[in-house]
Amino acid sequence: MAVLSKHQQRVVTLAFVGGGAFVGGRVLHLNIKRFQKEQAALCETHARSAAQQALQPRKAKVAVNALFAKRLQEILRICMPSFTSKEAVLVIIQSCLLVSRTLLTDYISGLEGISGQSVINQDWPLFATNLAAFAWAAVPAALVNSGLKYMQALISLAFQQRLTEHLHDCYLSNRVYYVASTLRGLSNADQRITEDVQKFSSAISELFSYTFKPMLDIILFTRSLARTIGYKGQFALYAYFLLTSAFLRSISPPLALMTAQEAALAGNFRNAHQRIVSHAEEIAFNDPPGGDTERMILNDHLNRYMRHSRLSSFQKFIQQVADGFTIKYTASVIGLLVYAAPLYYSKETRDSKQLTGDYIRSMRLMMNTSSAIGQLVLVYKRVTALAGHTSRVSELLESVKQLSTKEGRENRAHALQKMVETNDPDKIATYITPQLKYGPSIEFKNVSLYSPDGAMLVRDLSFSVPTGQSTIIMGPNGSGKSSLFRVLAELWPLQSGVISRPPRGEIFYLSQRPYLVRGTLRDQVRYPTPPLSVSRATKGKKWSSSASLQSLKHTNHPDDNRVLDALDATEIGYLVHRGDGLDQLQNWEETLSGGEKQRLAVARVLYHNPRYAVLDECTSAVSADGEENLYKNLRGSGITLLSIAHRPALKKYHSAMLCLDGSKSGCGWKYERLDN
Ligand SMILES: Nc1ncnc2c1ncn2[C@@H]1O[C@H](COP(=O)(O)OP(=O)(O)OP(=O)(O)O)[C@@H](O)[C@H]1O
């Protein structure tokens, strides 16, 4: 076998490594495509039914494309609303720092060249002056470098705050959070608002520095380098980088999609843990001692997430090998060639001392230029990762924006309407143009109720609840009792018939599982009035645990007497004596019993004293006697009740009864007056 020369061996090695990287990249690319399909299916497991999927927006392809540019532009408009905004000022300061840094680098490389030259010439006075200049330059250089990092962090935080506040505005208006999570199946909205927005903000602020700085470097250093090596050699270097970037791009896997999928899988894993925290008691009662079921579910999520992350890491490793080989090391070889070639072919002899100074300066500048171009070539990686974060944030933004606008709600109702018509051909016969109006009392006229799947629950329902005429609703499980309330509260769109209801604020709703806010005991009763500041409340008088409830009736807050009356009426006044009175802070969700929570919720109704109270089995955990007392108090306070209850004993607190039969075929109902 012929023995290869050293040069031939090097050529073969280079060809082998280059070819290997290309083939490896392509194989990986194909594997990732197959893997993506699988992961996309896993990320969508939250979409519960075909009908709900029909109501969801179509998923757009996650890549660096025109859609990404449009979405990014929209997000940036939110992050930086005007050229005079705080964010714009921060970006301008950052740009100034970047320019200063490039100028400083140019200046320092000049000093390095002179230092080298003065050492070779043994010109010590020049060396000393140069050294002093060097030491001075270090001060602004250190300041500018740290300032750049600080500004980057400030920009990222400012963008995150602006974007999160915007999302909060849309997400919490018109009860979008309910539709997004319950009906639209938008996965992990909480993770998107907290983690993904933060990742997006830090990626975009990083991208600005990593794009703007190398561009500046290239422009300035090209001009400086032209003095020693001319433009021709530099363009050879740029041509090499252009070819390299095309090659790297061709072997790059879909990084944007992988970033988005990784975030989705991380969200699902966190969600699985969150479920354990919120259902700890039920799980603890029934789960086998080894925790097998929960462990299996958690490990399943963990494995999916880890499998994806492992593949991503391997892909990044291959990519880094290709990047390092082509950009970092081979670029230095090309740089040296570019510098040495003109000297090699030049006929004129140059002063060796001058040449040393030029060499040091040029090498320094060339290294900086190469690293700047290298950074620019690798910017595609940052851009693709940014595209992944952008798609996660945009999906949420588009979803909440669509749901918070009137047009979006109409589109959704229209889609649901179509589904209902497909599911129920008879509907045409009973169809009444849906209309929801505001009036003094609650009234249903020819209303047909449908679930979000389009299944009919109640057909052609007509009844009214005038003020003072409380109505009890009874019927088997799943017959649509709660759904009636959901449509009345406009959580589900009305599909057919006319509903008249008093405006919000005049109807108070209580569910079987009361929602307890973070805050004091006073805040629990006053909810949904925003909580009072804890520090302000605790400045007042301390509660004495031995004092009677009556003696505690003073005015720490103007409403305190009403709060105490409500607690008294629901027989949980003793809670006030447990700690800091109405100012006590506790994890209410954990410390109160089921019945106490429900009593606290009834205290809320008594405190607010609305015209109507809609009660959805809100006393199911209270003892039979206690339940009757609560109803007596509610009636006594003049509130008109629309209650769902299973105990026949509660009929006597109502003037009428609506029974839903729950049969899937008839979807019938019966309304009767009660002699109370
Ligand atoms: N978000 C939803 N998506 C699809 N179907 C739903 C949704 N919420 C409720 N349903 C279905 O609508 C039907 C009526 O539910 P609803 O909660 O109104 O029953 P209910 O009469 O209050 O029952 P219960 O007495 O058990 O509380 C049920 O079959 C339920 O599965």
The ligand as an SDF file (V2000), in Angstrom:
LIG
                    3D

 31 33  0  0  0  0  0  0  0  0999 V2000
  -65.5770   21.6420   29.7750 N   0  0  0  0  0  0  0  0  0  0  0  0
  -66.3760   20.6410   29.3770 C   0  0  0  0  0  0  0  0  0  0  0  0
  -66.1680   20.0700   28.1750 N   0  0  0  0  0  0  0  0  0  0  0  0
  -66.9610   19.0790   27.7420 C   0  0  0  0  0  0  0  0  0  0  0  0
  -68.0010   18.5840   28.4390 N   0  0  0  0  0  0  0  0  0  0  0  0
  -68.2600   19.1010   29.6240 C   0  0  0  0  0  0  0  0  0  0  0  0
  -67.4690   20.1560   30.1720 C   0  0  0  0  0  0  0  0  0  0  0  0
  -67.9490   20.4650   31.3800 N   0  0  0  0  0  0  0  0  0  0  0  0
  -69.0160   19.6540   31.6020 C   0  0  0  0  0  0  0  0  0  0  0  0
  -69.2040   18.8330   30.5470 N   0  0  0  0  0  0  0  0  0  0  0  0
  -70.2430   17.7960   30.4040 C   0  0  0  0  0  0  0  0  0  0  0  0
  -71.5160   18.4350   30.4180 O   0  0  0  0  0  0  0  0  0  0  0  0
  -72.4500   17.5880   31.0800 C   0  0  0  0  0  0  0  0  0  0  0  0
  -73.2000   18.4050   32.1490 C   0  0  0  0  0  0  0  0  0  0  0  0
  -72.2690   18.7540   33.1510 O   0  0  0  0  0  0  0  0  0  0  0  0
  -72.7440   19.5570   34.4580 P   0  0  0  0  0  0  0  0  0  0  0  0
  -71.5140   19.9030   35.2160 O   0  0  0  0  0  0  0  0  0  0  0  0
  -73.6380   20.6470   34.0480 O   0  0  0  0  0  0  0  0  0  0  0  0
  -73.5660   18.4520   35.2540 O   0  0  0  0  0  0  0  0  0  0  0  0
  -74.3850   18.5910   36.6100 P   0  0  0  0  0  0  0  0  0  0  0  0
  -75.8200   18.3530   36.2960 O   0  0  0  0  0  0  0  0  0  0  0  0
  -74.0440   19.8370   37.3170 O   0  0  0  0  0  0  0  0  0  0  0  0
  -73.7870   17.3190   37.3790 O   0  0  0  0  0  0  0  0  0  0  0  0
  -73.4610   17.0910   38.9420 P   0  0  0  0  0  0  0  0  0  0  0  0
  -74.7400   16.9020   39.6750 O   0  0  0  0  0  0  0  0  0  0  0  0
  -72.6690   15.8370   38.9110 O   0  0  0  0  0  0  0  0  0  0  0  0
  -72.6490   18.2650   39.3970 O   0  0  0  0  0  0  0  0  0  0  0  0
  -71.6900   16.4310   31.6640 C   0  0  0  0  0  0  0  0  0  0  0  0
  -71.9230   15.3060   30.8530 O   0  0  0  0  0  0  0  0  0  0  0  0
  -70.2330   16.8730   31.6010 C   0  0  0  0  0  0  0  0  0  0  0  0
  -69.3960   15.7640   31.3720 O   0  0  0  0  0  0  0  0  0  0  0  0
  1  2  1  0
  2  3  1  0
  2  7  2  0
  3  4  2  0
  4  5  1  0
  5  6  2  0
  6  7  1  0
  6 10  1  0
  7  8  1  0
  8  9  2  0
  9 10  1  0
 10 11  1  0
 11 12  1  0
 11 30  1  0
 12 13  1  0
 13 14  1  0
 13 28  1  0
 14 15  1  0
 15 16  1  0
 16 17  2  0
 16 18  1  0
 16 19  1  0
 19 20  1  0
 20 21  2  0
 20 22  1  0
 20 23  1  0
 23 24  1  0
 24 25  2  0
 24 26  1  0
 24 27  1  0
 28 29  1  0
 28 30  1  0
 30 31  1  0
M  END
$$$$
